Amino acid sequence: MNGAALHSKQEDFLTETLLTKEATKMKKITSLMVVLALLALAGTVYAGERAGAFSISPFVGGYMYDEDEQPELQKNRILSGLRLGYDVTDSFGVELVGHYVWAKDKARDKHIDAWSYRLDLLYNFMPRSTVVPYLAMGGGGQILKYGSGLDDRHDGTFNLGGGVKFFMTDSFALRLDARHILDFANEDLDDDIIHNWEYSAGLSFLFGGREAAVAAVSPVTTPAPEPEAKPETPLEPMPAAEPTPGHHKYCVTLQGEYDIDQAVVRPENYEEIAEVGNFMKKYPTTTAVIEGHTDNVGSASHNMELSQRRAESVVDHLVTKFGIDRSRLSAKGFGFTRPIADNTTNEGRQKNRRIEAIVDCAFDVQQVQPPDKLCMTLVIDFDSGKADIKPQYRSEIARVADYMKQYPTTTALIEGHTDNTGSAAANMKLSQQRAENVVNYLVDNFGIDRSRLSAKGYGSTMRLAYNNTPEGRQKNRRINAVIDCVITK
């Protein structure tokens, strides 16, 4: 054996030794990534793919050559590569992929450089969940460098496959991927199609996009303690008319007249207040919030104090005249902060000077004569980012339909609300779609006339809880039905 041949053998021996070590390392890394992926399933829920995000995804794996069509190449070899991606939408993305395979010519017992490049299209299922499965397809080319004076081979390729991403944070994921590679070794596509396989494990880092860098920290020149997470803005007081699951809120407006700057209930208002008193006597499990409201004549502080005194006077009247236990009642003055009409006219100011009684009830609403307004929350669970109504929620929506059928002069506003996952614009659109789908369900499945229904999406603007816990986000994802009752009494 001459010196050149011996040197070549030594090189190939060293290469195989290194490849063996690299294969062992790759198996350990892959096993670790699988374990981390399983841990991700049990961890905190993070948003997945997002429109407008760029991604960088290094990976390692194996490449299996078709031994029937390429008997000269060793079947299973190590590969490593990089993907550069862009999410066109939450569900659709594109990736530019390049990788290198440590191939081996079995006949010559020699190492071969194999380079591959391609452009892939991806479709993500459940793009906003922690676990994001996807399908992929694309095309490109492969270059085999045989060396030793032999011609290089450049084949066209087409691939089809898929994988899954496990999001550990909003911008970091573990990724598993498998592809079937069609290698066109001849210009005649009916002949010499080589069937290779590729499998890999890697990491994905996302940058930018719809939810980009909300908590980004400005770079500092000297080490500093990590700042505390910025808390959400304080919750505003929950509207008294906001229902809770299993309860209904009856809202009665008392348009009573008061003497100027006085809070004493006048006798002509007794009959209206009696509606609330008799109702609460009949149903002793109910509670009520009495709200006082004024027009804008006078200072803000004076009207706030006056509205509070007027609300308290109605509470006192219910206690003394109807025997309602004071623990079932509370009073809240809002001054002129919640007008329902224009304060520039006498008629508008009259409408704004009002008392509202919001009664919380936990029983079958169909057994009760309707008040001015009824509010109920529908317990409907939507898939993440979806607005489709599942069949199991028919009975929940039927509560609204049955009530509206019993009282055919009623109308209803269906309100959609979301948590803060995603952009404000996307959540506003999603909440509107969900509300409209409930309206369509009432029309198509229960025969409620569309003219009696309207839909309004509020996105994440009317939260009931903080969005930093799964429980809080669940409370904020809701559908409210606000039923206006126009009943001849």
C-alpha positions in Angstrom: 0.0 0.0 0.0 1.5 3.3 -1.0 1.7 6.4 1.3 -1.2 8.2 -0.3 -3.6 5.3 0.0 -2.5 4.8 3.7 -3.1 8.4 4.4 -6.6 8.2 2.8 -7.4 5.1 4.9 -6.3 7.0 8.0 -8.5 9.9 7.2 -11.5 7.7 6.6 -10.8 5.9 9.9 -10.7 9.2 11.8 -13.8 10.4 10.0 -15.7 7.2 11.0 -14.5 7.5 14.6 -15.7 11.0 14.8 -19.0 10.1 13.2 -19.5 7.3 15.7 -18.9 9.8 18.6 -21.2 12.3 17.0 -23.9 9.6 16.5 -23.7 8.8 20.2 -24.0 12.5 21.1 -26.9 12.9 18.7 -28.8 10.0 20.4 -28.3 11.6 23.8 -29.4 15.0 22.5 -32.5 13.6 20.8 -33.5 11.7 24.0 -33.1 14.8 26.1 -35.2 16.8 23.6 -38.0 14.2 23.7 -38.0 14.3 27.6 -38.1 18.1 27.5 -41.0 18.0 25.0 -43.0 15.7 27.3 -42.3 18.1 30.2 -43.6 20.9 28.0 -47.0 19.1 27.7 -47.4 19.3 31.5 -46.1 22.8 31.9 -47.6 26.3 31.5 -49.6 26.9 28.4 -47.9 29.2 25.9 -49.0 30.7 22.6 -47.5 28.8 19.6 -47.0 30.1 16.1 -47.8 33.8 15.3 -48.2 35.7 12.1 -45.3 37.8 11.1 -42.7 35.9 13.2 -39.3 34.9 11.8 -37.7 31.7 13.1 -34.2 30.1 13.2 -34.2 26.3 13.7 -30.9 24.4 14.0 -31.3 20.6 13.9 -29.5 17.2 13.9 -30.7 13.8 12.7 -30.3 11.0 10.4 -30.6 10.5 6.6 -31.5 7.1 5.1 -30.5 6.4 1.6 -32.4 4.1 -0.8 -30.2 1.0 -0.9 -32.1 -0.4 -3.9 -31.4 2.7 -6.1 -28.1 3.8 -4.4 -26.4 0.5 -3.3 -23.0 2.3 -3.3 -24.1 4.6 -0.3 -24.3 3.5 3.3 -27.9 3.6 4.3 -28.1 5.5 7.6 -25.9 8.6 8.1 -25.8 11.6 10.3 -27.1 15.0 9.1 -27.1 18.5 10.6 -28.6 21.7 9.3 -30.5 25.0 9.7 -34.0 26.2 8.8 -34.9 29.9 8.4 -38.7 30.4 8.5 -41.4 33.0 8.3 -45.0 32.7 9.5 -47.2 34.2 6.8 -50.2 33.6 9.0 -50.7 31.6 12.2 -51.3 28.5 10.2 -49.1 28.9 7.1 -45.4 29.3 7.0 -42.4 29.0 4.6 -38.9 27.8 5.4 -35.5 27.9 3.6 -33.7 24.7 4.6 -30.1 23.7 4.2 -28.3 20.6 5.6 -25.2 18.5 5.4 -24.9 14.7 5.4 -21.8 12.8 6.3 -22.4 10.2 3.5 -20.2 7.2 2.7 -19.3 5.4 -0.5 -19.3 1.7 0.6 -17.6 0.5 -2.6 -14.6 2.8 -2.1 -14.9 2.9 1.7 -14.7 6.7 1.4 -16.4 9.7 3.0 -18.6 11.8 0.7 -19.9 15.3 1.2 -23.7 15.6 0.6 -25.3 19.0 0.6 -29.0 19.7 0.4 -31.1 22.8 0.0 -34.9 23.3 -0.4 -37.8 25.7 0.1 -40.7 24.2 2.2 -44.3 25.2 2.8 -45.7 24.4 6.3 -49.3 24.1 7.5 -49.6 24.3 11.3 -52.5 22.6 13.1 -53.6 24.3 16.4 -51.1 27.1 15.8 -51.8 29.0 19.1 -51.5 25.9 21.4 -48.5 24.5 23.3 -48.2 21.5 21.0 -48.2 22.4 17.3 -48.4 19.6 14.8 -47.7 20.5 11.2 -47.5 19.1 7.6 -44.7 20.2 5.2 -43.8 19.9 1.6 -41.3 21.5 -0.7 -38.6 21.1 -3.4 -35.0 21.8 -3.9 -31.8 20.0 -4.7 -29.0 17.7 -3.5 -25.3 17.7 -4.3 -23.1 14.7 -3.8 -19.3 15.4 -4.0 -17.6 12.0 -4.7 -14.1 13.5 -5.0 -11.1 11.6 -6.4 -11.7 13.0 -9.8 -15.2 11.7 -10.1 -18.0 14.0 -11.2 -20.2 15.5 -8.6 -23.9 14.6 -8.8 -26.7 17.3 -8.6 -30.2 15.9 -8.3 -33.6 17.7 -7.9 -35.6 16.7 -4.9 -39.2 16.9 -3.6 -40.1 16.2 0.0 -43.3 15.5 1.9 -43.7 15.0 5.6 -44.5 16.7 8.9 -43.6 17.0 12.6 -44.5 18.6 15.8 -43.3 21.6 17.9 -43.4 21.7 21.7 -43.4 25.3 22.9 -41.5 25.8 26.1 -42.0 29.6 26.0 -43.8 31.9 23.6 -40.6 32.2 21.5 -38.8 28.9 22.0 -39.8 25.4 21.0 -38.4 21.9 20.7 -39.1 20.3 17.3 -39.3 16.8 15.8 -39.5 16.3 12.0 -39.6 13.5 9.5 -39.6 13.7 5.6 -39.9 11.4 2.6 -37.4 12.6 0.1 -37.9 11.9 -3.6 -34.5 12.3 -5.4 -34.8 12.7 -9.2 -31.5 11.2 -10.3 -32.5 11.4 -14.0 -34.3 14.0 -16.2 -36.8 11.3 -17.0 -39.2 11.5 -14.0 -40.7 8.1 -14.8 -37.4 6.5 -14.1 -34.7 6.5 -11.4 -36.7 8.1 -8.7 -34.8 7.5 -5.4 -36.8 7.2 -2.2 -34.8 8.6 0.7 -35.9 9.4 4.3 -34.9 12.1 6.7 -35.6 12.5 10.4 -34.4 15.1 12.8 -34.7 16.9 16.2 -34.0 20.5 16.7 -34.8 23.8 18.3 -36.9 26.8 17.1 -36.4 30.4 18.1 -39.1 32.9 17.1 -38.5 36.6 16.7 -41.1 39.4 16.2 -44.6 38.7 14.9 -48.0 39.6 16.4 -47.0 39.1 20.0 -43.4 40.2 19.6 -41.2 41.3 22.5 -43.9 42.4 24.9 -41.5 41.9 27.8 -38.3 43.0 26.0 -35.7 44.6 28.3 -33.5 47.4 27.0 -29.8 46.4 26.9 -27.7 47.7 29.8 -23.9 48.4 29.9 -23.4 47.0 33.4 -24.9 44.0 35.1 -28.1 44.7 36.9 -30.7 42.7 38.9 -33.4 41.3 36.6 -36.4 43.6 36.8 -39.6 42.2 38.2 -42.3 41.3 35.6 -44.6 44.3 34.9 -48.0 43.6 36.5 -51.2 44.0 34.6 -53.1 47.1 35.1 -55.5 46.9 38.1 -58.9 45.4 37.4 -61.7 47.8 37.2 -64.7 47.0 39.5 -66.8 44.3 37.9 -70.1 45.7 36.6 -73.0 44.6 38.9 -74.9 43.4 35.8 -72.1 41.0 34.8 -73.5 37.4 35.3 -71.6 34.4 36.5 -72.1 30.8 35.3 -75.2 29.3 36.8 -76.6 32.7 37.8 -78.7 35.3 36.0 -78.8 39.0 36.6 -82.2 40.8 36.5 -81.8 44.6 35.9 -84.7 46.9 36.7 -84.5 50.6 36.1 -86.4 52.8 38.5 -87.1 56.2 36.9 -88.0 57.9 40.2 -88.1 61.6 40.8 -86.3 63.1 43.8 -86.5 66.6 45.3 -83.6 68.8 44.3 -80.4 67.7 46.1 -82.5 65.3 48.3 -82.3 61.5 48.7 -85.6 60.7 50.3 -87.8 58.2 48.4 -91.0 59.9 47.4 -94.3 58.0 47.8 -95.0 58.0 44.0 -91.9 55.8 43.6 -93.0 53.2 46.1 -94.8 51.1 43.4 -91.6 50.7 41.2 -89.5 49.8 44.2 -92.2 47.2 45.2 -91.3 45.2 42.1 -87.9 44.6 43.5 -89.0 44.1 47.1 -91.7 41.6 46.2 -89.4 39.7 43.8 -86.7 39.3 46.5 -89.3 38.3 49.1 -90.6 35.6 46.7 -87.0 34.3 46.0 -85.1 34.5 49.3 -81.8 33.3 47.8 -81.4 36.4 45.7 -79.1 39.3 46.4 -79.2 42.8 44.8 -77.0 45.8 44.1 -78.8 49.1 44.1 -77.0 51.6 41.8 -77.5 55.4 42.0 -77.0 57.6 39.0 -77.4 61.4 38.4 -77.2 63.9 35.5 -74.2 66.2 35.2 -75.7 69.3 36.9 -73.3 70.1 39.7 -69.8 69.0 40.6 -68.5 65.5 40.2 -67.9 65.0 43.9 -71.3 66.3 44.9 -73.1 64.1 42.4 -71.1 61.0 43.5 -72.1 61.6 47.1 -75.8 62.4 46.1 -76.1 59.2 44.0 -74.7 57.1 46.9 -77.2 58.6 49.4 -80.1 57.9 47.0 -79.0 54.3 46.4 -78.8 53.9 50.2 -82.3 55.3 50.7 -83.7 52.7 48.4 -81.8 50.0 50.3 -83.3 51.4 53.6 -86.8 51.3 52.0 -86.4 47.7 51.0 -85.3 46.7 54.5 -88.0 48.6 56.4 -91.0 48.2 54.1 -90.4 44.7 52.7 -88.3 43.0 55.4 -85.4 42.2 53.1 -82.3 41.4 55.2 -79.7 44.1 54.8 -77.0 41.5 54.1 -78.7 40.7 50.8 -78.4 44.3 49.6 -75.6 46.8 48.8 -75.6 50.4 47.5 -73.3 52.0 45.0 -73.3 55.5 43.7 -71.8 56.4 40.3 -72.7 60.1 40.1 -72.8 61.1 36.4 -70.0 58.7 35.3 -72.4 56.2 33.5 -75.0 58.3 31.5 -77.4 56.4 29.3 -78.6 59.6 27.5 -77.5 63.0 26.4 -77.1 65.5 29.3 -77.7 68.5 27.0 -81.5 68.0 27.0 -84.1 67.9 29.7 -85.2 64.5 28.5 -81.7 63.1 28.5 -81.0 64.4 32.0 -84.2 62.8 33.3 -83.1 59.4 31.9 -79.7 59.7 33.6 -81.3 60.5 37.0 -82.2 56.9 37.9 -81.9 54.0 40.3 -81.0 50.6 38.9 -81.6 47.4 40.8 -79.4 44.4 39.7 -80.7 41.2 41.2 -78.5 38.1 41.2 -80.5 34.9 40.9 -79.6 31.2 40.8 -82.7 29.3 39.5 -84.7 28.5 36.4 -85.4 31.9 34.7 -88.3 30.5 32.8 -90.4 30.4 36.0 -90.0 34.1 36.5 -91.9 37.0 35.0 -89.2 39.0 33.1 -87.8 42.3 34.3 -86.5 45.1 32.2 -83.3 43.3 31.3 -81.9 39.8 31.9 -78.1 39.0 31.6 -76.7 35.5 31.6 -73.3 33.9 30.8 -73.2 30.9 28.5 -70.6 28.3 29.4 -69.2 27.6 25.9 -65.6 26.4 25.4 -64.1 27.3 22.1 -61.0 25.7 20.6 -58.0 28.1 20.7 -58.3 30.7 18.0 -61.5 29.2 16.7 -65.2 30.3 16.7 -66.9 27.0 15.8 -69.7 25.9 18.3 -69.4 22.3 19.4 -72.6 20.2 19.5 -72.3 19.6 23.2 -73.2 23.2 23.9 -76.6 23.1 22.3 -78.3 22.9 25.7 -76.5 25.9 27.0 -77.6 28.1 24.0 -81.1 26.6 24.4 -81.5 28.5 27.7 -81.5 31.7 25.7 -83.7 30.3 22.9 -86.3 28.9 25.3 -86.6 32.2 27.2 -87.0 34.2 24.0 -89.6 31.8 22.7 -91.6 32.1 25.9 -91.4 35.9 25.7 -91.6 36.7 21.9 -91.3 40.5 22.4 -87.8 40.2 23.8 -84.6 41.0 22.0 -81.0 40.0 22.8 -77.5 41.2 22.4 -74.9 38.4 22.3 -71.5 39.6 23.6 -68.2 37.9 22.8 -65.2 38.3 25.1 -61.7 36.8 25.0 -58.5 36.7 27.1 -55.4 38.8 26.0 -53.6 36.0 24.1 -52.9 37.5 20.7 -53.2 41.0 19.3 -56.0 43.4 20.2 -57.2 43.4 16.6 -57.2 39.6 16.3 -59.1 39.2 19.6 -61.7 41.8 18.6 -62.3 39.9 15.4 -62.4 36.5 17.1 -64.9 37.7 19.8 -67.1 39.2 17.1 -67.0 35.9 15.1 -67.9 33.9 18.2 -70.8 36.2 19.1 -72.1 36.0 15.5 -71.8 32.2 15.5 -74.0 32.1 18.6 -76.6 34.4 16.8 -76.5 32.1 13.8 -77.0 29.0 16.0 -80.0 30.6 17.6 -81.5 31.4 14.2 -80.6 28.1 12.4 -81.3 25.6 15.3 -84.1 27.3 17.3 -85.9 29.5 14.8 -85.3 32.8 16.6 -85.9 35.6 14.2 -82.6 37.3 13.3 -84.2 40.8 13.7 -84.4 40.1 17.4 -80.7 39.3 17.7 -77.5 41.3 17.5 -73.8 40.4 18.1 -71.0 42.5 19.5 -67.4 41.5 20.1 -65.4 43.2 22.9 -62.1 41.3 22.5 -60.1 41.5 25.8 -61.3 45.0 26.7 -63.8 43.9 29.4 -61.8 41.4 31.5 -63.2 39.9 34.7 -59.9 38.5 36.0 -56.2 38.9 35.4 -54.8 37.1 32.3 -51.6 35.9 34.0 -53.1 32.5 35.0 -55.0 29.9 33.1 -58.0 30.3 35.5 -58.1 34.0 34.9 -57.9 33.6 31.1 -60.8 31.0 31.3 -63.0 33.5 33.1 -62.3 36.2 30.5 -63.2 33.9 27.6 -67.0 34.1 27.8 -70.3 34.7 25.9 -72.9 36.9 27.5 -76.5 37.1 26.5 -78.1 40.5 27.4 -81.9 40.2 26.9 -84.0 43.3 26.8 -87.6 42.5 27.9 -90.3 44.6 26.5 -93.4 43.1 28.2 -96.8 44.6 28.5 -97.6 44.6 32.3 
